[in-house]
């Protein structure tokens, strides 16, 4: 199951990488602006729709899945 998930995630990465490459050829400044905006304003998926999201996400972060600053945005 994990191999299937990893393959699927890799396919997503390849798709989005190819998409960004193609759009960069059309509107490089617009793409760069959009990427910067996304990075600056990033919030973890679920931040506004999952009850008690931050405490739950912090437990996962402290378990080593990702870093606590990703949860808090700091």
matplotlib code that plots the C-alpha trace (Angstrom):
import matplotlib.pyplot as plt

x = [0.0, 2.8, 4.5, 1.3, 0.9, 4.6, 4.1, 1.0, 2.7, 5.6, 3.1, 1.6, 5.0, 5.9, 2.5, 2.9, 6.6, 5.6, 2.7, 4.9, 7.6, 5.0, 3.4, 6.9, 7.3, 4.1, 4.2, 7.5, 6.8, 3.2, 4.3, 7.1, 4.7, 2.2, 4.9, 6.1, 2.5, 1.9, 5.1, 4.4, 0.8, 1.0, -1.2, -1.3, -4.2, -7.0, -6.2, -9.7, -11.8, -10.6, -11.6, -8.6, -6.4, -3.3, -3.0, -3.4, -1.0, 1.6, 1.4, 2.2, 5.0, 6.5, 6.3, 8.8, 6.5, 7.2, 8.6, 6.6, 7.3, 5.3, 2.3, 2.5, 3.8, 6.7]
y = [0.0, 2.4, 1.7, 2.6, 5.8, 6.8, 6.2, 8.2, 11.1, 10.9, 11.2, 14.3, 15.8, 15.1, 16.5, 19.8, 20.1, 19.8, 22.2, 24.9, 24.4, 24.9, 28.0, 29.5, 29.6, 31.6, 34.0, 33.7, 36.8, 35.8, 32.3, 33.6, 36.0, 33.2, 31.0, 33.7, 34.5, 30.8, 30.5, 33.7, 32.8, 29.1, 27.4, 23.7, 21.9, 21.5, 24.6, 26.0, 22.9, 20.4, 20.8, 21.3, 21.3, 23.0, 20.7, 17.6, 18.9, 19.7, 16.1, 14.8, 17.4, 16.4, 12.8, 13.7, 13.7, 17.4, 20.4, 22.3, 25.7, 24.3, 24.0, 27.4, 29.3, 30.7]
z = [0.0, 0.9, -2.4, -4.2, -2.3, -2.9, -6.6, -6.7, -4.9, -7.3, -10.2, -8.6, -8.3, -12.0, -13.1, -11.1, -12.1, -15.8, -15.4, -13.8, -16.5, -19.2, -17.6, -16.9, -20.7, -21.0, -18.0, -16.0, -13.8, -13.1, -12.0, -9.8, -8.2, -7.6, -6.1, -3.8, -2.7, -2.0, 0.1, 2.1, 2.8, 3.2, 5.8, 6.4, 4.7, 7.2, 9.2, 8.8, 8.5, 11.1, 14.7, 17.0, 14.0, 15.5, 18.6, 16.5, 13.8, 16.6, 17.9, 14.4, 14.0, 17.4, 16.2, 13.5, 10.5, 9.8, 11.7, 14.3, 12.4, 9.5, 11.8, 13.3, 10.3, 12.4]

ax = plt.figure().add_subplot(projection="3d")
ax.plot(x, y, z, "-o")
ax.set_aspect("equal")
plt.show()
